[in-house]
C-alpha cells in the first residue's frame, strides 16, 4: 500500500459506486456536474478536512486526523466521531473505499 497515493484531495465519484464500495477521484479529475460532492482532503501532516454538501448546497466542513493501518484508512474527527474504511483499490487516479461497520 503506497501511503503517498492517499495524500491529497479526493472527490466522491458516486456515479462509479458499486454495492458498498465508494469511488473517489483526485481533485481536478473530470467528473459530471452534480449539485454537491463529498470531498476528503488527506493532508501530508495527518490532518483531515472532510466536506459535504449541506441542505442549502453550502459545503459543510469537518476536521480531524487520518492514519493508515495496513489496508485500513481511519478518519478521526474533532467531534470524536471515527470512521474506518478498507482500501479496496488505490492509484494516483482512483481510490475505492468500503466503510467498516
N, CA, C and O atoms as a GROMACS GRO file, in nm:
protein
  404
    1UNK      N    1   0.086  -0.118   0.000
    1UNK     CA    2   0.000   0.000   0.000
    1UNK      C    3   0.090   0.124   0.000
    1UNK      O    4   0.171   0.142   0.091
    2UNK      N    5   0.076   0.207  -0.102
    2UNK     CA    6   0.157   0.328  -0.111
    2UNK      C    7   0.084   0.444  -0.043
    2UNK      O    8  -0.012   0.499  -0.098
    3UNK      N    9   0.130   0.482   0.076
    3UNK     CA   10   0.068   0.590   0.153
    3UNK      C   11   0.072   0.722   0.077
    3UNK      O   12  -0.016   0.806   0.095
    4UNK      N   13   0.172   0.740  -0.007
    4UNK     CA   14   0.185   0.865  -0.083
    4UNK      C   15   0.065   0.886  -0.176
    4UNK      O   16   0.025   1.000  -0.200
    5UNK      N   17   0.009   0.778  -0.228
    5UNK     CA   18  -0.108   0.790  -0.316
    5UNK      C   19  -0.229   0.848  -0.242
    5UNK      O   20  -0.311   0.917  -0.302
    6UNK      N   21  -0.238   0.821  -0.112
    6UNK     CA   22  -0.354   0.867  -0.035
    6UNK      C   23  -0.354   1.018  -0.013
    6UNK      O   24  -0.460   1.081  -0.012
    7UNK      N   25  -0.237   1.075   0.003
    7UNK     CA   26  -0.227   1.217   0.036
    7UNK      C   27  -0.283   1.303  -0.076
    7UNK      O   28  -0.251   1.284  -0.193
    8UNK      N   29  -0.368   1.398  -0.039
    8UNK     CA   30  -0.425   1.490  -0.137
    8UNK      C   31  -0.575   1.503  -0.121
    8UNK      O   32  -0.633   1.456  -0.024
    9UNK      N   33  -0.636   1.567  -0.220
    9UNK     CA   34  -0.779   1.593  -0.217
    9UNK      C   35  -0.851   1.494  -0.308
    9UNK      O   36  -0.817   1.478  -0.425
   10UNK      N   37  -0.951   1.426  -0.251
   10UNK     CA   38  -1.028   1.325  -0.321
   10UNK      C   39  -1.175   1.366  -0.326
   10UNK      O   40  -1.230   1.414  -0.227
   11UNK      N   41  -1.238   1.346  -0.442
   11UNK     CA   42  -1.377   1.384  -0.464
   11UNK      C   43  -1.459   1.257  -0.490
   11UNK      O   44  -1.419   1.172  -0.569
   12UNK      N   45  -1.573   1.246  -0.423
   12UNK     CA   46  -1.658   1.127  -0.436
   12UNK      C   47  -1.721   1.123  -0.575
   12UNK      O   48  -1.795   1.213  -0.614
   13UNK      N   49  -1.690   1.019  -0.649
   13UNK     CA   50  -1.748   0.996  -0.781
   13UNK      C   51  -1.860   0.893  -0.765
   13UNK      O   52  -1.847   0.777  -0.804
   14UNK      N   53  -1.972   0.938  -0.707
   14UNK     CA   54  -2.080   0.846  -0.669
   14UNK      C   55  -2.138   0.770  -0.787
   14UNK      O   56  -2.198   0.664  -0.770
   15UNK      N   57  -2.120   0.823  -0.908
   15UNK     CA   58  -2.170   0.752  -1.027
   15UNK      C   59  -2.098   0.619  -1.046
   15UNK      O   60  -2.152   0.528  -1.109
   16UNK      N   61  -1.978   0.607  -0.992
   16UNK     CA   62  -1.898   0.486  -1.007
   16UNK      C   63  -1.911   0.390  -0.889
   16UNK      O   64  -1.855   0.280  -0.892
   17UNK      N   65  -1.983   0.430  -0.785
   17UNK     CA   66  -2.000   0.342  -0.669
   17UNK      C   67  -2.062   0.210  -0.712
   17UNK      O   68  -2.141   0.203  -0.806
   18UNK      N   69  -2.024   0.105  -0.641
   18UNK     CA   70  -2.077  -0.028  -0.671
   18UNK      C   71  -2.101  -0.101  -0.540
   18UNK      O   72  -2.008  -0.125  -0.463
   19UNK      N   73  -2.226  -0.136  -0.516
   19UNK     CA   74  -2.258  -0.204  -0.391
   19UNK      C   75  -2.220  -0.117  -0.272
   19UNK      O   76  -2.266  -0.004  -0.260
   20UNK      N   77  -2.135  -0.170  -0.185
   20UNK     CA   78  -2.093  -0.093  -0.068
   20UNK      C   79  -1.955  -0.029  -0.086
   20UNK      O   80  -1.894   0.016   0.011
   21UNK      N   81  -1.906  -0.024  -0.210
   21UNK     CA   82  -1.777   0.040  -0.238
   21UNK      C   83  -1.799   0.180  -0.293
   21UNK      O   84  -1.880   0.201  -0.383
   22UNK      N   85  -1.725   0.276  -0.236
   22UNK     CA   86  -1.734   0.416  -0.278
   22UNK      C   87  -1.608   0.452  -0.356
   22UNK      O   88  -1.496   0.419  -0.315
   23UNK      N   89  -1.628   0.521  -0.468
   23UNK     CA   90  -1.517   0.558  -0.555
   23UNK      C   91  -1.488   0.707  -0.540
   23UNK      O   92  -1.578   0.790  -0.546
   24UNK      N   93  -1.360   0.738  -0.522
   24UNK     CA   94  -1.313   0.876  -0.515
   24UNK      C   95  -1.211   0.898  -0.626
   24UNK      O   96  -1.135   0.809  -0.662
   25UNK      N   97  -1.212   1.019  -0.677
   25UNK     CA   98  -1.116   1.061  -0.781
   25UNK      C   99  -1.039   1.182  -0.730
   25UNK      O  100  -1.089   1.256  -0.646
   26UNK      N  101  -0.917   1.203  -0.780
   26UNK     CA  102  -0.841   1.319  -0.734
   26UNK      C  103  -0.907   1.449  -0.777
   26UNK      O  104  -0.970   1.456  -0.883
   27UNK      N  105  -0.892   1.553  -0.694
   27UNK     CA  106  -0.947   1.683  -0.731
   27UNK      C  107  -0.890   1.724  -0.866
   27UNK      O  108  -0.770   1.707  -0.891
   28UNK      N  109  -0.973   1.776  -0.953
   28UNK     CA  110  -0.932   1.813  -1.088
   28UNK      C  111  -0.969   1.709  -1.191
   28UNK      O  112  -0.965   1.736  -1.311
   29UNK      N  113  -1.004   1.588  -1.147
   29UNK     CA  114  -1.047   1.482  -1.238
   29UNK      C  115  -1.180   1.525  -1.300
   29UNK      O  116  -1.264   1.584  -1.232
   30UNK      N  117  -1.198   1.497  -1.428
   30UNK     CA  118  -1.321   1.537  -1.498
   30UNK      C  119  -1.438   1.448  -1.455
   30UNK      O  120  -1.446   1.330  -1.490
   31UNK      N  121  -1.529   1.509  -1.378
   31UNK     CA  122  -1.649   1.439  -1.330
   31UNK      C  123  -1.773   1.508  -1.385
   31UNK      O  124  -1.768   1.628  -1.413
   32UNK      N  125  -1.884   1.436  -1.400
   32UNK     CA  126  -2.009   1.501  -1.442
   32UNK      C  127  -2.052   1.606  -1.340
   32UNK      O  128  -2.018   1.597  -1.222
   33UNK      N  129  -2.125   1.705  -1.386
   33UNK     CA  130  -2.176   1.807  -1.296
   33UNK      C  131  -2.269   1.744  -1.193
   33UNK      O  132  -2.343   1.651  -1.224
   34UNK      N  133  -2.264   1.795  -1.071
   34UNK     CA  134  -2.351   1.748  -0.963
   34UNK      C  135  -2.375   1.864  -0.868
   34UNK      O  136  -2.293   1.955  -0.859
   35UNK      N  137  -2.486   1.860  -0.798
   35UNK     CA  138  -2.518   1.969  -0.703
   35UNK      C  139  -2.415   1.979  -0.593
   35UNK      O  140  -2.386   2.089  -0.545
   36UNK      N  141  -2.361   1.870  -0.553
   36UNK     CA  142  -2.260   1.869  -0.448
   36UNK      C  143  -2.196   1.733  -0.437
   36UNK      O  144  -2.260   1.631  -0.464
   37UNK      N  145  -2.071   1.730  -0.397
   37UNK     CA  146  -1.998   1.604  -0.381
   37UNK      C  147  -1.922   1.607  -0.250
   37UNK      O  148  -1.871   1.710  -0.207
   38UNK      N  149  -1.915   1.491  -0.187
   38UNK     CA  150  -1.830   1.478  -0.070
   38UNK      C  151  -1.685   1.486  -0.114
   38UNK      O  152  -1.648   1.438  -0.222
   39UNK      N  153  -1.603   1.547  -0.029
   39UNK     CA  154  -1.460   1.559  -0.058
   39UNK      C  155  -1.382   1.524   0.068
   39UNK      O  156  -1.422   1.558   0.179
   40UNK      N  157  -1.270   1.457   0.047
   40UNK     CA  158  -1.180   1.423   0.157
   40UNK      C  159  -1.044   1.482   0.123
   40UNK      O  160  -0.989   1.454   0.016
   41UNK      N  161  -0.990   1.562   0.213
   41UNK     CA  162  -0.855   1.616   0.196
   41UNK      C  163  -0.766   1.551   0.302
   41UNK      O  164  -0.776   1.581   0.420
   42UNK      N  165  -0.679   1.461   0.257
   42UNK     CA  166  -0.586   1.392   0.344
   42UNK      C  167  -0.452   1.464   0.334
   42UNK      O  168  -0.375   1.442   0.241
   43UNK      N  169  -0.425   1.550   0.431
   43UNK     CA  170  -0.305   1.632   0.426
   43UNK      C  171  -0.183   1.552   0.469
   43UNK      O  172  -0.192   1.454   0.543
   44UNK      N  173  -0.068   1.596   0.420
   44UNK     CA  174   0.058   1.525   0.442
   44UNK      C  175   0.091   1.508   0.590
   44UNK      O  176   0.151   1.408   0.630
   45UNK      N  177   0.054   1.606   0.672
   45UNK     CA  178   0.088   1.601   0.815
   45UNK      C  179  -0.012   1.521   0.898
   45UNK      O  180  -0.006   1.523   1.021
   46UNK      N  181  -0.105   1.451   0.832
   46UNK     CA  182  -0.202   1.369   0.903
   46UNK      C  183  -0.332   1.440   0.936
   46UNK      O  184  -0.422   1.382   0.996
   47UNK      N  185  -0.342   1.566   0.896
   47UNK     CA  186  -0.466   1.639   0.919
   47UNK      C  187  -0.569   1.601   0.813
   47UNK      O  188  -0.534   1.561   0.702
   48UNK      N  189  -0.696   1.614   0.851
   48UNK     CA  190  -0.807   1.576   0.765
   48UNK      C  191  -0.906   1.692   0.757
   48UNK      O  192  -0.941   1.752   0.858
   49UNK      N  193  -0.951   1.721   0.635
   49UNK     CA  194  -1.062   1.813   0.614
   49UNK      C  195  -1.162   1.740   0.525
   49UNK      O  196  -1.130   1.703   0.412
   50UNK      N  197  -1.282   1.719   0.577
   50UNK     CA  198  -1.387   1.649   0.504
   50UNK      C  199  -1.497   1.750   0.474
   50UNK      O  200  -1.543   1.820   0.564
   51UNK      N  201  -1.540   1.758   0.349
   51UNK     CA  202  -1.651   1.849   0.317
   51UNK      C  203  -1.763   1.771   0.252
   51UNK      O  204  -1.741   1.673   0.181
   52UNK      N  205  -1.884   1.817   0.277
   52UNK     CA  206  -2.003   1.754   0.219
   52UNK      C  207  -2.107   1.861   0.199
   52UNK      O  208  -2.110   1.960   0.272
   53UNK      N  209  -2.195   1.843   0.099
   53UNK     CA  210  -2.296   1.946   0.072
   53UNK      C  211  -2.399   1.952   0.184
   53UNK      O  212  -2.448   1.850   0.232
   54UNK      N  213  -2.431   2.074   0.225
   54UNK     CA  214  -2.535   2.095   0.325
   54UNK      C  215  -2.672   2.103   0.258
   54UNK      O  216  -2.683   2.097   0.136
   55UNK      N  217  -2.775   2.117   0.340
   55UNK     CA  218  -2.911   2.124   0.287
   55UNK      C  219  -2.930   2.243   0.193
   55UNK      O  220  -3.011   2.236   0.100
   56UNK      N  221  -2.857   2.350   0.217
   56UNK     CA  222  -2.869   2.470   0.134
   56UNK      C  223  -2.761   2.474   0.025
   56UNK      O  224  -2.735   2.580  -0.033
   57UNK      N  225  -2.699   2.360  -0.002
   57UNK     CA  226  -2.593   2.344  -0.102
   57UNK      C  227  -2.463   2.414  -0.065
   57UNK      O  228  -2.370   2.416  -0.145
   58UNK      N  229  -2.455   2.472   0.054
   58UNK     CA  230  -2.331   2.530   0.102
   58UNK      C  231  -2.250   2.418   0.167
   58UNK      O  232  -2.303   2.345   0.251
   59UNK      N  233  -2.122   2.404   0.129
   59UNK     CA  234  -2.042   2.296   0.187
   59UNK      C  235  -2.030   2.307   0.339
   59UNK      O  236  -2.018   2.416   0.394
   60UNK      N  237  -2.033   2.192   0.404
   60UNK     CA  238  -2.010   2.180   0.548
   60UNK      C  239  -1.875   2.110   0.566
   60UNK      O  240  -1.841   2.018   0.492
   61UNK      N  241  -1.800   2.155   0.664
   61UNK     CA  242  -1.665   2.103   0.684
   61UNK      C  243  -1.651   2.035   0.820
   61UNK      O  244  -1.702   2.084   0.921
   62UNK      N  245  -1.581   1.923   0.820
   62UNK     CA  246  -1.543   1.854   0.942
   62UNK      C  247  -1.391   1.838   0.937
   62UNK      O  248  -1.335   1.806   0.832
   63UNK      N  249  -1.326   1.859   1.049
   63UNK     CA  250  -1.181   1.846   1.054
   63UNK      C  251  -1.143   1.736   1.152
   63UNK      O  252  -1.223   1.693   1.235
   64UNK      N  253  -1.020   1.691   1.140
   64UNK     CA  254  -0.972   1.587   1.227
   64UNK      C  255  -0.835   1.539   1.182
   64UNK      O  256  -0.752   1.617   1.137
   65UNK      N  257  -0.815   1.408   1.194
   65UNK     CA  258  -0.688   1.349   1.153
   65UNK      C  259  -0.715   1.216   1.082
   65UNK      O  260  -0.823   1.158   1.093
   66UNK      N  261  -0.613   1.169   1.010
   66UNK     CA  262  -0.626   1.042   0.941
   66UNK      C  263  -0.500   0.961   0.962
   66UNK      O  264  -0.392   1.015   0.989
   67UNK      N  265  -0.514   0.829   0.950
   67UNK     CA  266  -0.398   0.743   0.954
   67UNK      C  267  -0.426   0.617   0.873
   67UNK      O  268  -0.541   0.580   0.849
   68UNK      N  269  -0.319   0.553   0.834
   68UNK     CA  270  -0.326   0.430   0.757
   68UNK      C  271  -0.273   0.317   0.843
   68UNK      O  272  -0.162   0.326   0.896
   69UNK      N  273  -0.352   0.210   0.859
   69UNK     CA  274  -0.310   0.090   0.930
   69UNK      C  275  -0.332  -0.028   0.836
   69UNK      O  276  -0.444  -0.074   0.818
   70UNK      N  277  -0.224  -0.076   0.777
   70UNK     CA  278  -0.228  -0.181   0.676
   70UNK      C  279  -0.318  -0.137   0.561
   70UNK      O  280  -0.285  -0.042   0.491
   71UNK      N  281  -0.433  -0.204   0.542
   71UNK     CA  282  -0.522  -0.164   0.432
   71UNK      C  283  -0.643  -0.086   0.484
   71UNK      O  284  -0.744  -0.078   0.415
   72UNK      N  285  -0.632  -0.030   0.603
   72UNK     CA  286  -0.743   0.045   0.665
   72UNK      C  287  -0.710   0.195   0.669
   72UNK      O  288  -0.602   0.235   0.710
   73UNK      N  289  -0.806   0.274   0.624
   73UNK     CA  290  -0.797   0.420   0.636
   73UNK      C  291  -0.886   0.459   0.752
   73UNK      O  292  -1.006   0.432   0.752
   74UNK      N  293  -0.828   0.524   0.852
   74UNK     CA  294  -0.902   0.562   0.972
   74UNK      C  295  -0.912   0.714   0.976
   74UNK      O  296  -0.811   0.784   0.973
   75UNK      N  297  -1.035   0.763   0.984
   75UNK     CA  298  -1.062   0.906   0.992
   75UNK      C  299  -1.115   0.936   1.132
   75UNK      O  300  -1.215   0.878   1.175
   76UNK      N  301  -1.046   1.025   1.202
   76UNK     CA  302  -1.089   1.067   1.336
   76UNK      C  303  -1.126   1.215   1.328
   76UNK      O  304  -1.043   1.299   1.295
   77UNK      N  305  -1.251   1.244   1.360
   77UNK     CA  306  -1.299   1.382   1.352
   77UNK      C  307  -1.289   1.449   1.488
   77UNK      O  308  -1.295   1.384   1.592
   78UNK      N  309  -1.274   1.581   1.485
   78UNK     CA  310  -1.265   1.659   1.609
   78UNK      C  311  -1.390   1.644   1.695
   78UNK      O  312  -1.385   1.673   1.815
   79UNK      N  313  -1.499   1.601   1.637
   79UNK     CA  314  -1.625   1.581   1.711
   79UNK      C  315  -1.627   1.446   1.783
   79UNK      O  316  -1.731   1.405   1.835
   80UNK      N  317  -1.515   1.376   1.786
   80UNK     CA  318  -1.500   1.244   1.848
   80UNK      C  319  -1.562   1.131   1.766
   80UNK      O  320  -1.568   1.018   1.812
   81UNK      N  321  -1.607   1.161   1.646
   81UNK     CA  322  -1.654   1.055   1.556
   81UNK      C  323  -1.534   0.989   1.491
   81UNK      O  324  -1.431   1.053   1.467
   82UNK      N  325  -1.547   0.861   1.463
   82UNK     CA  326  -1.441   0.786   1.397
   82UNK      C  327  -1.503   0.702   1.287
   82UNK      O  328  -1.606   0.638   1.308
   83UNK      N  329  -1.441   0.702   1.170
   83UNK     CA  330  -1.485   0.619   1.059
   83UNK      C  331  -1.367   0.536   1.012
   83UNK      O  332  -1.254   0.585   1.007
   84UNK      N  333  -1.393   0.412   0.977
   84UNK     CA  334  -1.287   0.324   0.929
   84UNK      C  335  -1.329   0.263   0.796
   84UNK      O  336  -1.443   0.218   0.780
   85UNK      N  337  -1.236   0.262   0.702
   85UNK     CA  338  -1.261   0.212   0.568
   85UNK      C  339  -1.154   0.112   0.528
   85UNK      O  340  -1.037   0.127   0.564
   86UNK      N  341  -1.194   0.009   0.455
   86UNK     CA  342  -1.099  -0.079   0.389
   86UNK      C  343  -1.067  -0.018   0.254
   86UNK      O  344  -1.157   0.021   0.180
   87UNK      N  345  -0.939  -0.010   0.222
   87UNK     CA  346  -0.898   0.041   0.092
   87UNK      C  347  -0.899  -0.076  -0.005
   87UNK      O  348  -0.817  -0.167   0.004
   88UNK      N  349  -0.994  -0.074  -0.098
   88UNK     CA  350  -1.010  -0.182  -0.195
   88UNK      C  351  -0.919  -0.163  -0.316
   88UNK      O  352  -0.873  -0.260  -0.376
   89UNK      N  353  -0.892  -0.037  -0.349
   89UNK     CA  354  -0.809  -0.004  -0.466
   89UNK      C  355  -0.751   0.135  -0.446
   89UNK      O  356  -0.820   0.225  -0.396
   90UNK      N  357  -0.625   0.152  -0.484
   90UNK     CA  358  -0.563   0.284  -0.473
   90UNK      C  359  -0.463   0.303  -0.586
   90UNK      O  360  -0.381   0.215  -0.615
   91UNK      N  361  -0.472   0.418  -0.651
   91UNK     CA  362  -0.374   0.459  -0.751
   91UNK      C  363  -0.374   0.612  -0.751
   91UNK      O  364  -0.445   0.673  -0.671
   92UNK      N  365  -0.298   0.672  -0.837
   92UNK     CA  366  -0.298   0.818  -0.843
   92UNK      C  367  -0.428   0.872  -0.900
   92UNK      O  368  -0.457   0.991  -0.885
   93UNK      N  369  -0.507   0.787  -0.966
   93UNK     CA  370  -0.631   0.831  -1.032
   93UNK      C  371  -0.759   0.779  -0.968
   93UNK      O  372  -0.868   0.818  -1.008
   94UNK      N  373  -0.746   0.689  -0.870
   94UNK     CA  374  -0.868   0.628  -0.817
   94UNK      C  375  -0.844   0.575  -0.675
   94UNK      O  376  -0.741   0.515  -0.645
   95UNK      N  377  -0.943   0.600  -0.590
   95UNK     CA  378  -0.944   0.548  -0.454
   95UNK      C  379  -1.080   0.483  -0.431
   95UNK      O  380  -1.183   0.548  -0.444
   96UNK      N  381  -1.078   0.354  -0.397
   96UNK     CA  382  -1.203   0.282  -0.372
   96UNK      C  383  -1.203   0.239  -0.225
   96UNK      O  384  -1.112   0.170  -0.178
   97UNK      N  385  -1.308   0.282  -0.153
   97UNK     CA  386  -1.320   0.255  -0.010
   97UNK      C  387  -1.446   0.176   0.021
   97UNK      O  388  -1.549   0.191  -0.045
   98UNK      N  389  -1.436   0.092   0.123
   98UNK     CA  390  -1.552   0.020   0.175
   98UNK      C  391  -1.560   0.051   0.324
   98UNK      O  392  -1.467   0.023   0.399
   99UNK      N  393  -1.672   0.110   0.364
   99UNK     CA  394  -1.686   0.150   0.504
   99UNK      C  395  -1.704   0.029   0.593
   99UNK      O  396  -1.784  -0.061   0.564
  100UNK      N  397  -1.628   0.027   0.703
  100UNK     CA  398  -1.640  -0.078   0.803
  100UNK      C  399  -1.758  -0.046   0.893
  100UNK      O  400  -1.782   0.070   0.927
  101UNK      N  401  -1.830  -0.148   0.932
  101UNK     CA  402  -1.947  -0.127   1.018
  101UNK      C  403  -1.910  -0.147   1.163
  101UNK      O  404  -1.994  -0.133   1.251
   0.00000   0.00000   0.00000
